[in-house]
Amino acid sequence: MKTTIKAFALVAGTFFAGSAFSAQLVCDVYPKSGGHSWGNGTANCSGIDFSFGSSTGGRFYLKNVTKPIEQVSWSGDARCSGGTSCNVTIRAYSNTSASALILYKDGTWERTKTASAYYETGH
């Protein structure tokens, strides 16, 4: 019984220590033609311009990381392989969202909350 309790405590401690949620995933939107953006550097960013285009550039990136990173796996609309930032194309009038699974060098991990970017243009 004592061995079972120790094993359970070890597994539970590893599970809860693995996800600290200290890092944040944030976004930036880069409107064209002198447009305006709001919320860059936060988890919800948006932009507007009058370029009459169908998309603009943006990026998702990690902020407030406190430990050395081994690997980052991006999910959602962010289609990058590794790295602490991911450039994306943000389509007009639709949400572009992403999250990241961060594996740290000390063996712990965390999944960020989802960040969303939105873009409007002149049509």
Disulfide bonds with the S-S distance in Angstrom:
Cys27-Cys45 2.13
Cys80-Cys86 1.93
